[in-house]
Amino acid sequence: AYVMPVSSVSSSGYSMGAVNRYIGVVEPQQTLNVEKDSSKTVDEVFVKEGDKVEVGDDLFSYDAAAMELELAQLDVDIQRMKAEISDNYERIKQLQSQQASAPAEEQLDYSLNIQSLQTSTKSLEYSLKAKELELSQKKQAISQTVVKCTMAGTIKSVNVNGGYDQNGNPLPFITIMASGDLLVKGTINELNIGSISEGMRVLVRSRVDESVTWSGFIKKIDTSPTTNNNQNYYYSSSSDSSLSSSKYSFYVELDSTQGLMLGQHITIEPDLGQSSSEPSEGIMLGEWYICGADTDSPYVWKEVGGRLRMQPVVLGSYNETSCEYQILEGVTLEDFIAFPDDTLTEGMKTTTEYQEPSVDAPEEGGDLPETDGLLSEDGSGDMDMEPSDGATAEMEVAG
């Protein structure tokens, strides 16, 4: 029976083995992007990055002087169009009056001129309505030259000169981070996104002091890639060669945000029980190594003097997250145990060298293995036997 040291299959306290870690940043539960009207000129910005704002606070204002000039120009255009429409209607009446007394050969010319003026007038009337609507909107806009805040929070960024983010998207004019609860935004490699799921418990760890942790669960996984470049945002306990693969965002809702700061960078890892406030006393052993854990006589298969023995153990607490029992008595980290299966028996010899189960075949030209019975007549061999007192049974094996 193959046995392995307890120290290699158990955990004690925080020692949970290799755990993948992913980089993350603390963000607000909600952000608000405030865009400016591209048709207007910004006059003054009243906030800067880091400012605290409340609903109704002034964010920025538009240039009212420039807007008043636009209003004046619109009014001139409207008056001109109204005069042109009035002249067209007067001209149409004159042509209709002249057409009534004109000879037959001139009737067609009058009709064409009248239709042309009517079409031109309809077009002017449509343009006039559009201009009047624009004037109304401009008058409303000029009365609201100051843009106010609609959400309490902190100014995250002010992009007076515009610009683009790393994905080529235009930057918002002002971004506000909402006050209140925080969440953690993590980034994961496309080859590892299958290792997390919504609802999974995770541990958030400070990058400055790894002993400082927060617990929570994955609230959402965004399956739209955030970028596809050569930046490696993936942290792992083992090397990862896929440096140019796509990255995806996921969001963690925390049980408590006390001690966290907006913009703080942290690491995120699956919670396998390492979030316990205190290390467990004794040995933590997976339930799959323990026989009869739900009875009054639990035991493990322990190696004693090169032989297997059913070793009674005393169980302590049970960790539902890691599926481990606390072993108070019965084995130590220096002992060797076997994984339980139906082939184990007390007194069985043990080995620490693991071998894959296999059926040994005889080498070419070697002796055949012993058999408990005779070869059957199925084409695998021919058998001739002549039973008699003191006679021999002769067996010829073909092939």
MARBA-864106 format. One record per residue (C-alpha): residue number from 1; residue in three letters; chain; y, x, z. Coordinates in Angstrom, 2 decimals. Each point is the difference from the previous one (the first is absolute). Example, Ala and Ser with C-alpha at 12.3 -4.5 7.8 and 13.67 -1.06 7.14 Angstrom:
BEGIN
[site 1 "ALA" "A" [-4.50 12.30 7.80]]
[site 2 "SER" "A" [3.44 1.37 -0.66]]
This chain:
BEGIN
[site 1 "ALA" "A" [0.00 0.00 0.00]]
[site 2 "TYR" "A" [3.42 1.31 -0.90]]
[site 3 "VAL" "A" [2.35 0.31 2.98]]
[site 4 "MET" "A" [3.70 0.86 0.13]]
[site 5 "PRO" "A" [2.30 1.12 2.80]]
[site 6 "VAL" "A" [1.78 -2.75 1.91]]
[site 7 "SER" "A" [3.24 1.98 -0.35]]
[site 8 "SER" "A" [-0.07 -0.48 -3.79]]
[site 9 "VAL" "A" [-0.51 -3.78 0.02]]
[site 10 "SER" "A" [2.08 -1.08 3.00]]
[site 11 "SER" "A" [3.69 -0.24 0.67]]
[site 12 "SER" "A" [1.80 0.53 3.27]]
[site 13 "GLY" "A" [3.50 -1.38 0.50]]
[site 14 "TYR" "A" [2.11 0.56 -3.11]]
[site 15 "SER" "A" [-2.51 2.13 -1.85]]
[site 16 "MET" "A" [-0.86 -2.38 -2.81]]
[site 17 "GLY" "A" [-0.70 2.48 -2.76]]
[site 18 "ALA" "A" [1.89 0.31 -3.28]]
[site 19 "VAL" "A" [2.44 -2.85 -0.63]]
[site 20 "ASN" "A" [2.14 -0.46 -3.12]]
[site 21 "ARG" "A" [3.73 -0.05 0.58]]
[site 22 "TYR" "A" [2.70 -1.42 -2.25]]
[site 23 "ILE" "A" [3.73 0.70 0.10]]
[site 24 "GLY" "A" [2.40 -2.82 0.84]]
[site 25 "VAL" "A" [3.57 -0.83 0.92]]
[site 26 "VAL" "A" [1.49 -2.56 2.40]]
[site 27 "GLU" "A" [1.89 -2.77 -1.80]]
[site 28 "PRO" "A" [1.54 -3.36 0.96]]
[site 29 "GLN" "A" [-1.93 -3.20 -0.52]]
[site 30 "GLN" "A" [2.59 -1.04 -2.62]]
[site 31 "THR" "A" [2.63 1.65 -2.20]]
[site 32 "LEU" "A" [2.86 -1.60 -1.92]]
[site 33 "ASN" "A" [1.43 1.44 -3.22]]
[site 34 "VAL" "A" [3.65 -0.96 -0.68]]
[site 35 "GLU" "A" [0.96 0.41 -3.66]]
[site 36 "LYS" "A" [3.52 0.14 -1.39]]
[site 37 "ASP" "A" [1.26 -2.04 -2.96]]
[site 38 "SER" "A" [0.03 2.39 -2.95]]
[site 39 "SER" "A" [2.88 -1.95 -1.57]]
[site 40 "LYS" "A" [2.27 0.76 2.97]]
[site 41 "THR" "A" [1.60 3.15 1.36]]
[site 42 "VAL" "A" [-0.78 0.95 3.60]]
[site 43 "ASP" "A" [3.22 0.58 1.94]]
[site 44 "GLU" "A" [-1.21 1.10 3.44]]
[site 45 "VAL" "A" [-3.30 0.49 1.87]]
[site 46 "PHE" "A" [0.20 -0.79 3.72]]
[site 47 "VAL" "A" [-3.39 1.34 1.18]]
[site 48 "LYS" "A" [-1.89 3.28 -0.09]]
[site 49 "GLU" "A" [-3.60 1.09 0.53]]
[site 50 "GLY" "A" [-1.17 -0.53 3.59]]
[site 51 "ASP" "A" [2.55 -2.71 0.88]]
[site 52 "LYS" "A" [-1.18 -3.03 1.98]]
[site 53 "VAL" "A" [1.04 -3.29 -1.63]]
[site 54 "GLU" "A" [-0.14 -3.66 0.96]]
[site 55 "VAL" "A" [0.03 -3.17 -2.09]]
[site 56 "GLY" "A" [3.53 -0.55 -1.34]]
[site 57 "ASP" "A" [1.13 3.64 0.15]]
[site 58 "ASP" "A" [1.94 1.31 -3.03]]
[site 59 "LEU" "A" [-2.04 2.30 -2.26]]
[site 60 "PHE" "A" [2.31 0.71 -2.94]]
[site 61 "SER" "A" [2.77 -1.58 -2.08]]
[site 62 "TYR" "A" [0.84 -0.36 -3.68]]
[site 63 "ASP" "A" [3.27 0.99 -1.66]]
[site 64 "ALA" "A" [2.00 -3.28 0.04]]
[site 65 "ALA" "A" [2.75 1.39 -2.26]]
[site 66 "ALA" "A" [-2.45 0.64 -2.81]]
[site 67 "MET" "A" [-1.49 -3.47 0.46]]
[site 68 "GLU" "A" [3.46 -1.61 -0.18]]
[site 69 "LEU" "A" [0.64 1.71 -3.33]]
[site 70 "GLU" "A" [-3.29 -1.40 -1.27]]
[site 71 "LEU" "A" [1.05 -3.47 1.16]]
[site 72 "ALA" "A" [3.30 0.28 -1.83]]
[site 73 "GLN" "A" [-1.73 1.08 -3.20]]
[site 74 "LEU" "A" [-2.48 -2.86 0.25]]
[site 75 "ASP" "A" [2.83 -2.49 0.45]]
[site 76 "VAL" "A" [1.76 1.36 -3.12]]
[site 77 "ASP" "A" [-3.22 -0.28 -2.01]]
[site 78 "ILE" "A" [-0.53 -3.59 1.14]]
[site 79 "GLN" "A" [3.51 -1.11 -0.89]]
[site 80 "ARG" "A" [-0.30 1.63 -3.44]]
[site 81 "MET" "A" [-3.32 -1.74 -0.70]]
[site 82 "LYS" "A" [1.37 -3.38 1.11]]
[site 83 "ALA" "A" [2.97 0.38 -2.36]]
[site 84 "GLU" "A" [-2.29 1.00 -2.88]]
[site 85 "ILE" "A" [-2.26 -3.00 0.62]]
[site 86 "SER" "A" [3.03 -2.35 0.07]]
[site 87 "ASP" "A" [1.29 1.47 -3.31]]
[site 88 "ASN" "A" [-3.43 -0.48 -1.60]]
[site 89 "TYR" "A" [-0.14 -3.66 0.99]]
[site 90 "GLU" "A" [3.50 -0.53 -1.42]]
[site 91 "ARG" "A" [-0.95 1.77 -3.23]]
[site 92 "ILE" "A" [-3.17 -2.10 -0.34]]
[site 93 "LYS" "A" [2.07 -3.21 0.29]]
[site 94 "GLN" "A" [2.37 1.21 -2.72]]
[site 95 "LEU" "A" [-2.88 0.87 -2.36]]
[site 96 "GLN" "A" [-1.69 -3.36 0.58]]
[site 97 "SER" "A" [3.29 -1.77 -0.76]]
[site 98 "GLN" "A" [0.51 2.01 -3.20]]
[site 99 "GLN" "A" [-3.63 -0.50 -1.07]]
[site 100 "ALA" "A" [0.46 -3.79 0.04]]
[site 101 "SER" "A" [2.56 0.13 -2.85]]
[site 102 "ALA" "A" [-1.39 3.03 -1.87]]
[site 103 "PRO" "A" [-1.66 -0.33 -3.43]]
[site 104 "ALA" "A" [-3.81 0.00 -0.24]]
[site 105 "GLU" "A" [-0.25 3.59 -1.27]]
[site 106 "GLU" "A" [1.72 1.28 3.21]]
[site 107 "GLN" "A" [-2.11 -1.99 2.47]]
[site 108 "LEU" "A" [-2.67 2.71 0.36]]
[site 109 "ASP" "A" [2.54 2.71 0.86]]
[site 110 "TYR" "A" [1.55 -2.15 2.69]]
[site 111 "SER" "A" [-3.43 -0.79 1.50]]
[site 112 "LEU" "A" [-0.95 3.69 0.14]]
[site 113 "ASN" "A" [3.28 0.97 1.66]]
[site 114 "ILE" "A" [-0.31 -2.78 2.57]]
[site 115 "GLN" "A" [-3.63 0.96 0.84]]
[site 116 "SER" "A" [0.99 3.66 0.37]]
[site 117 "LEU" "A" [2.79 -0.86 2.44]]
[site 118 "GLN" "A" [-2.28 -2.33 1.97]]
[site 119 "THR" "A" [-2.65 2.75 0.36]]
[site 120 "SER" "A" [2.62 2.54 1.06]]
[site 121 "THR" "A" [1.40 -2.44 2.56]]
[site 122 "LYS" "A" [-3.43 -0.70 1.53]]
[site 123 "SER" "A" [-0.57 3.75 0.39]]
[site 124 "LEU" "A" [3.39 0.43 1.65]]
[site 125 "GLU" "A" [-0.70 -2.89 2.40]]
[site 126 "TYR" "A" [-3.31 1.63 1.04]]
[site 127 "SER" "A" [1.74 3.35 0.57]]
[site 128 "LEU" "A" [2.75 -1.76 1.96]]
[site 129 "LYS" "A" [-2.52 -1.51 2.41]]
[site 130 "ALA" "A" [-1.58 3.43 0.54]]
[site 131 "LYS" "A" [3.41 1.56 0.69]]
[site 132 "GLU" "A" [0.93 -2.79 2.43]]
[site 133 "LEU" "A" [-3.28 0.51 1.87]]
[site 134 "GLU" "A" [0.64 3.75 0.16]]
[site 135 "LEU" "A" [3.52 -0.65 1.29]]
[site 136 "SER" "A" [-1.37 -2.26 2.75]]
[site 137 "GLN" "A" [-2.51 2.64 1.05]]
[site 138 "LYS" "A" [2.66 2.71 -0.02]]
[site 139 "LYS" "A" [2.30 -2.13 2.18]]
[site 140 "GLN" "A" [-2.85 -0.53 2.46]]
[site 141 "ALA" "A" [-0.83 3.74 -0.06]]
[site 142 "ILE" "A" [3.60 1.06 0.60]]
[site 143 "SER" "A" [0.06 -2.15 3.11]]
[site 144 "GLN" "A" [-3.07 1.93 1.22]]
[site 145 "THR" "A" [0.95 3.58 -0.71]]
[site 146 "VAL" "A" [-1.66 1.18 3.25]]
[site 147 "VAL" "A" [-3.83 0.06 0.05]]
[site 148 "LYS" "A" [-1.38 -0.76 3.45]]
[site 149 "CYS" "A" [-3.28 0.87 1.73]]
[site 150 "THR" "A" [-2.66 -2.72 0.16]]
[site 151 "MET" "A" [-2.55 1.79 2.24]]
[site 152 "ALA" "A" [0.35 1.93 3.25]]
[site 153 "GLY" "A" [-1.28 3.56 -0.19]]
[site 154 "THR" "A" [0.79 3.61 -0.81]]
[site 155 "ILE" "A" [1.49 1.38 -3.21]]
[site 156 "LYS" "A" [-2.77 2.10 -1.55]]
[site 157 "SER" "A" [1.89 1.21 -3.09]]
[site 158 "VAL" "A" [3.23 -0.42 -1.96]]
[site 159 "ASN" "A" [-0.15 1.06 -3.65]]
[site 160 "VAL" "A" [3.61 -0.12 -1.18]]
[site 161 "ASN" "A" [-0.78 2.18 -3.02]]
[site 162 "GLY" "A" [-3.23 -1.78 -0.93]]
[site 163 "GLY" "A" [-3.05 2.06 -0.82]]
[site 164 "TYR" "A" [-3.77 -0.51 -0.36]]
[site 165 "ASP" "A" [-3.01 0.31 2.28]]
[site 166 "GLN" "A" [-3.07 2.18 -0.67]]
[site 167 "ASN" "A" [-1.52 -2.76 -2.15]]
[site 168 "GLY" "A" [3.08 -0.29 -2.24]]
[site 169 "ASN" "A" [1.23 -3.29 1.48]]
[site 170 "PRO" "A" [3.76 -0.48 0.64]]
[site 171 "LEU" "A" [0.96 0.47 3.65]]
[site 172 "PRO" "A" [1.46 -3.04 1.77]]
[site 173 "PHE" "A" [3.71 0.20 0.87]]
[site 174 "ILE" "A" [-0.64 -0.54 3.73]]
[site 175 "THR" "A" [-3.33 -0.26 1.86]]
[site 176 "ILE" "A" [-0.18 -1.58 3.47]]
[site 177 "MET" "A" [-2.98 0.40 2.34]]
[site 178 "ALA" "A" [-0.57 -3.07 2.18]]
[site 179 "SER" "A" [0.29 0.21 3.77]]
[site 180 "GLY" "A" [-3.08 -0.79 2.07]]
[site 181 "ASP" "A" [-3.63 1.00 -0.30]]
[site 182 "LEU" "A" [-1.08 3.06 -1.92]]
[site 183 "LEU" "A" [-3.01 0.61 -2.22]]
[site 184 "VAL" "A" [-1.64 3.10 -1.44]]
[site 185 "LYS" "A" [-0.26 0.60 -3.74]]
[site 186 "GLY" "A" [-2.90 2.28 -0.92]]
[site 187 "THR" "A" [-1.00 1.68 -3.27]]
[site 188 "ILE" "A" [-3.60 0.45 -1.10]]
[site 189 "ASN" "A" [-1.73 1.74 -2.89]]
[site 190 "GLU" "A" [-1.65 -2.16 -2.70]]
[site 191 "LEU" "A" [-3.40 1.57 0.73]]
[site 192 "ASN" "A" [0.25 -0.96 3.69]]
[site 193 "ILE" "A" [1.56 -3.45 -0.18]]
[site 194 "GLY" "A" [-3.48 -1.51 0.28]]
[site 195 "SER" "A" [-0.37 1.50 3.48]]
[site 196 "ILE" "A" [2.63 -2.34 1.50]]
[site 197 "SER" "A" [0.25 -3.77 0.09]]
[site 198 "GLU" "A" [2.42 -2.65 1.20]]
[site 199 "GLY" "A" [-0.56 -0.76 3.67]]
[site 200 "MET" "A" [-1.45 3.46 0.76]]
[site 201 "ARG" "A" [1.06 1.43 3.35]]
[site 202 "VAL" "A" [1.87 3.30 -0.34]]
[site 203 "LEU" "A" [1.56 2.64 2.20]]
[site 204 "VAL" "A" [3.54 1.24 -0.71]]
[site 205 "ARG" "A" [0.60 3.53 1.26]]
[site 206 "SER" "A" [3.24 1.94 0.47]]
[site 207 "ARG" "A" [0.30 3.06 -2.24]]
[site 208 "VAL" "A" [1.97 1.78 2.71]]
[site 209 "ASP" "A" [-2.39 -0.68 2.89]]
[site 210 "GLU" "A" [-3.50 -1.18 -1.01]]
[site 211 "SER" "A" [-0.67 -1.29 3.51]]
[site 212 "VAL" "A" [2.66 -2.70 -0.57]]
[site 213 "THR" "A" [-1.63 -2.95 -1.79]]
[site 214 "TRP" "A" [0.53 -3.67 -0.89]]
[site 215 "SER" "A" [-2.67 -2.53 -0.99]]
[site 216 "GLY" "A" [0.09 -2.76 -2.59]]
[site 217 "PHE" "A" [-1.73 -1.46 -3.04]]
[site 218 "ILE" "A" [0.42 0.16 -3.76]]
[site 219 "LYS" "A" [1.99 -3.09 -0.95]]
[site 220 "LYS" "A" [0.25 0.48 -3.76]]
[site 221 "ILE" "A" [-1.23 2.34 -2.75]]
[site 222 "ASP" "A" [2.18 0.24 -3.12]]
[site 223 "THR" "A" [-2.25 0.56 -3.03]]
[site 224 "SER" "A" [2.94 0.88 -2.26]]
[site 225 "PRO" "A" [0.26 3.82 -0.28]]
[site 226 "THR" "A" [3.18 1.48 1.44]]
[site 227 "THR" "A" [-0.03 3.22 -2.01]]
[site 228 "ASN" "A" [-2.25 2.18 -2.11]]
[site 229 "ASN" "A" [1.03 3.60 0.29]]
[site 230 "ASN" "A" [-1.18 3.26 1.49]]
[site 231 "GLN" "A" [1.26 -0.65 3.51]]
[site 232 "ASN" "A" [-2.82 -0.18 2.52]]
[site 233 "TYR" "A" [0.76 -2.64 2.61]]
[site 234 "TYR" "A" [-3.57 -0.08 1.28]]
[site 235 "TYR" "A" [-1.06 1.52 3.32]]
[site 236 "SER" "A" [-3.70 0.50 0.66]]
[site 237 "SER" "A" [-2.29 1.91 2.28]]
[site 238 "SER" "A" [-1.62 1.42 -3.12]]
[site 239 "SER" "A" [1.50 1.33 -3.21]]
[site 240 "ASP" "A" [1.01 -2.42 -2.73]]
[site 241 "SER" "A" [0.19 1.32 -3.55]]
[site 242 "SER" "A" [1.53 -3.10 -1.61]]
[site 243 "LEU" "A" [3.61 1.14 0.28]]
[site 244 "SER" "A" [1.20 -1.89 -3.08]]
[site 245 "SER" "A" [-1.51 -3.43 0.72]]
[site 246 "SER" "A" [1.98 -3.20 0.57]]
[site 247 "LYS" "A" [1.29 -0.90 3.45]]
[site 248 "TYR" "A" [0.04 -3.46 1.59]]
[site 249 "SER" "A" [1.94 -1.42 2.94]]
[site 250 "PHE" "A" [-1.44 -1.86 2.95]]
[site 251 "TYR" "A" [1.77 -1.50 3.01]]
[site 252 "VAL" "A" [-0.95 0.14 3.68]]
[site 253 "GLU" "A" [1.16 -2.54 2.58]]
[site 254 "LEU" "A" [0.13 1.62 3.44]]
[site 255 "ASP" "A" [-0.98 -1.49 3.35]]
[site 256 "SER" "A" [3.10 1.65 1.49]]
[site 257 "THR" "A" [2.87 1.94 -1.59]]
[site 258 "GLN" "A" [1.34 1.49 3.22]]
[site 259 "GLY" "A" [1.01 3.62 -0.55]]
[site 260 "LEU" "A" [0.08 -0.21 -3.80]]
[site 261 "MET" "A" [3.13 0.63 -2.07]]
[site 262 "LEU" "A" [0.98 -1.20 -3.46]]
[site 263 "GLY" "A" [-0.84 2.62 -2.59]]
[site 264 "GLN" "A" [-2.40 1.86 2.32]]
[site 265 "HIS" "A" [-2.90 1.66 -1.83]]
[site 266 "ILE" "A" [-3.46 -0.48 1.49]]
[site 267 "THR" "A" [-3.70 0.15 -0.95]]
[site 268 "ILE" "A" [-2.40 -2.93 -0.21]]
[site 269 "GLU" "A" [-3.76 0.11 0.62]]
[site 270 "PRO" "A" [-2.80 -2.56 0.44]]
[site 271 "ASP" "A" [-0.44 -0.93 3.67]]
[site 272 "LEU" "A" [-3.59 0.93 0.86]]
[site 273 "GLY" "A" [0.52 -0.20 3.71]]
[site 274 "GLN" "A" [2.21 3.06 0.37]]
[site 275 "SER" "A" [2.86 -2.28 1.05]]
[site 276 "SER" "A" [-1.48 -0.39 3.49]]
[site 277 "SER" "A" [2.58 0.88 2.60]]
[site 278 "GLU" "A" [-2.42 2.27 1.89]]
[site 279 "PRO" "A" [-3.04 2.01 -1.18]]
[site 280 "SER" "A" [-3.29 -1.57 1.06]]
[site 281 "GLU" "A" [-2.03 1.72 2.69]]
[site 282 "GLY" "A" [-3.51 1.09 -0.87]]
[site 283 "ILE" "A" [-1.55 0.08 -3.48]]
[site 284 "MET" "A" [0.82 -2.60 -2.65]]
[site 285 "LEU" "A" [-3.09 -0.61 -2.14]]
[site 286 "GLY" "A" [-0.39 -2.33 -2.98]]
[site 287 "GLU" "A" [-1.96 -3.17 0.77]]
[site 288 "TRP" "A" [-2.44 0.80 -2.83]]
[site 289 "TYR" "A" [-1.47 2.87 2.06]]
[site 290 "ILE" "A" [-0.72 -2.23 3.00]]
[site 291 "CYS" "A" [-3.14 -2.11 0.23]]
[site 292 "GLY" "A" [0.06 -3.17 2.09]]
[site 293 "ALA" "A" [3.73 0.20 0.65]]
[site 294 "ASP" "A" [0.03 -3.73 0.76]]
[site 295 "THR" "A" [-2.86 0.26 2.52]]
[site 296 "ASP" "A" [-0.33 1.32 3.53]]
[site 297 "SER" "A" [-1.81 3.13 -1.24]]
[site 298 "PRO" "A" [2.00 1.72 -2.75]]
[site 299 "TYR" "A" [-1.28 3.35 -1.20]]
[site 300 "VAL" "A" [0.39 2.67 -2.67]]
[site 301 "TRP" "A" [-2.54 2.21 -1.76]]
[site 302 "LYS" "A" [0.63 3.36 1.64]]
[site 303 "GLU" "A" [-1.58 3.40 -0.69]]
[site 304 "VAL" "A" [-1.63 1.56 3.05]]
[site 305 "GLY" "A" [-1.94 3.24 -0.39]]
[site 306 "GLY" "A" [-0.42 -0.45 -3.74]]
[site 307 "ARG" "A" [-1.35 -3.55 0.36]]
[site 308 "LEU" "A" [1.56 -3.47 -0.18]]
[site 309 "ARG" "A" [0.48 -2.04 3.12]]
[site 310 "MET" "A" [1.40 -3.49 0.67]]
[site 311 "GLN" "A" [2.92 0.98 2.22]]
[site 312 "PRO" "A" [1.54 -2.80 2.12]]
[site 313 "VAL" "A" [3.81 0.00 -0.03]]
[site 314 "VAL" "A" [2.69 -1.65 2.10]]
[site 315 "LEU" "A" [2.60 -1.75 -2.16]]
[site 316 "GLY" "A" [3.66 -0.41 0.85]]
[site 317 "SER" "A" [2.76 -1.67 -2.02]]
[site 318 "TYR" "A" [-0.31 -1.05 -3.66]]
[site 319 "ASN" "A" [2.64 0.78 -2.66]]
[site 320 "GLU" "A" [-0.01 -2.88 -2.52]]
[site 321 "THR" "A" [2.18 1.93 -2.44]]
[site 322 "SER" "A" [-2.24 3.06 -0.30]]
[site 323 "CYS" "A" [-3.26 -1.83 0.96]]
[site 324 "GLU" "A" [-0.76 2.59 2.68]]
[site 325 "TYR" "A" [-1.47 -0.18 3.49]]
[site 326 "GLN" "A" [1.08 2.17 2.88]]
[site 327 "ILE" "A" [-3.01 1.99 1.27]]
[site 328 "LEU" "A" [0.33 0.64 3.72]]
[site 329 "GLU" "A" [-3.46 1.46 0.66]]
[site 330 "GLY" "A" [-3.07 1.04 -1.97]]
[site 331 "VAL" "A" [1.27 2.51 -2.58]]
[site 332 "THR" "A" [2.51 2.82 -0.23]]
[site 333 "LEU" "A" [1.88 1.51 -2.91]]
[site 334 "GLU" "A" [-2.54 2.85 -0.04]]
[site 335 "ASP" "A" [-3.02 -2.33 -0.49]]
[site 336 "PHE" "A" [-1.58 -0.88 -3.36]]
[site 337 "ILE" "A" [-0.81 -3.56 -1.06]]
[site 338 "ALA" "A" [-1.66 -1.70 -2.98]]
[site 339 "PHE" "A" [1.17 -2.99 -2.03]]
[site 340 "PRO" "A" [-2.28 -2.93 0.96]]
[site 341 "ASP" "A" [-2.51 -1.32 -2.53]]
[site 342 "ASP" "A" [-3.52 -1.47 0.01]]
[site 343 "THR" "A" [-1.71 3.35 -0.58]]
[site 344 "LEU" "A" [1.09 1.55 3.31]]
[site 345 "THR" "A" [-2.53 0.30 2.82]]
[site 346 "GLU" "A" [0.04 1.72 3.34]]
[site 347 "GLY" "A" [-1.34 3.53 -0.15]]
[site 348 "MET" "A" [0.84 0.45 -3.69]]
[site 349 "LYS" "A" [0.99 3.54 -0.92]]
[site 350 "THR" "A" [3.67 0.55 -0.78]]
[site 351 "THR" "A" [1.98 2.16 -2.41]]
[site 352 "THR" "A" [3.67 0.79 -0.52]]
[site 353 "GLU" "A" [-0.47 0.72 -3.72]]
[site 354 "TYR" "A" [0.46 -3.15 -1.97]]
[site 355 "GLN" "A" [-2.21 -0.52 -3.07]]
[site 356 "GLU" "A" [0.04 -2.83 -2.52]]
[site 357 "PRO" "A" [-3.25 -2.01 0.12]]
[site 358 "SER" "A" [-2.23 0.97 -2.94]]
[site 359 "VAL" "A" [-3.60 -0.14 -1.19]]
[site 360 "ASP" "A" [-1.42 3.48 -0.47]]
[site 361 "ALA" "A" [-1.81 0.47 -3.33]]
[site 362 "PRO" "A" [-2.57 2.79 -0.49]]
[site 363 "GLU" "A" [1.13 3.03 -1.91]]
[site 364 "GLU" "A" [-1.51 0.51 -3.44]]
[site 365 "GLY" "A" [-3.50 1.43 0.43]]
[site 366 "GLY" "A" [0.02 -0.66 3.74]]
[site 367 "ASP" "A" [-2.33 -2.03 2.18]]
[site 368 "LEU" "A" [0.24 -3.76 0.03]]
[site 369 "PRO" "A" [1.21 -1.59 3.23]]
[site 370 "GLU" "A" [-2.54 -1.57 2.25]]
[site 371 "THR" "A" [-0.59 -3.74 -0.42]]
[site 372 "ASP" "A" [-1.32 -2.60 2.36]]
[site 373 "GLY" "A" [-2.04 -1.75 -2.72]]
[site 374 "LEU" "A" [-1.53 0.53 -3.38]]
[site 375 "LEU" "A" [1.82 -0.08 -3.31]]
[site 376 "SER" "A" [-0.15 -3.41 -1.60]]
[site 377 "GLU" "A" [-1.20 -0.57 -3.54]]
[site 378 "ASP" "A" [3.47 -0.66 -1.40]]
[site 379 "GLY" "A" [0.11 2.86 -2.45]]
[site 380 "SER" "A" [1.12 2.54 2.59]]
[site 381 "GLY" "A" [-3.49 1.49 0.40]]
[site 382 "ASP" "A" [-3.72 -0.40 -0.70]]
[site 383 "MET" "A" [-2.55 0.00 2.79]]
[site 384 "ASP" "A" [-3.81 0.47 -0.08]]
[site 385 "MET" "A" [-1.92 -0.39 3.25]]
[site 386 "GLU" "A" [-3.75 0.15 0.55]]
[site 387 "PRO" "A" [-0.68 -0.91 3.63]]
[site 388 "SER" "A" [-3.35 1.28 1.29]]
[site 389 "ASP" "A" [-1.36 1.67 3.08]]
[site 390 "GLY" "A" [1.53 3.45 0.15]]
[site 391 "ALA" "A" [1.49 -0.45 -3.45]]
[site 392 "THR" "A" [3.56 0.89 -0.82]]
[site 393 "ALA" "A" [2.61 -2.24 -1.43]]
[site 394 "GLU" "A" [1.54 1.61 -3.04]]
[site 395 "MET" "A" [3.54 -1.04 -0.94]]
[site 396 "GLU" "A" [1.64 1.04 -3.22]]
[site 397 "VAL" "A" [3.69 -0.51 -0.27]]
[site 398 "ALA" "A" [1.29 -0.10 -3.53]]
[site 399 "GLY" "A" [3.28 1.44 -1.12]]
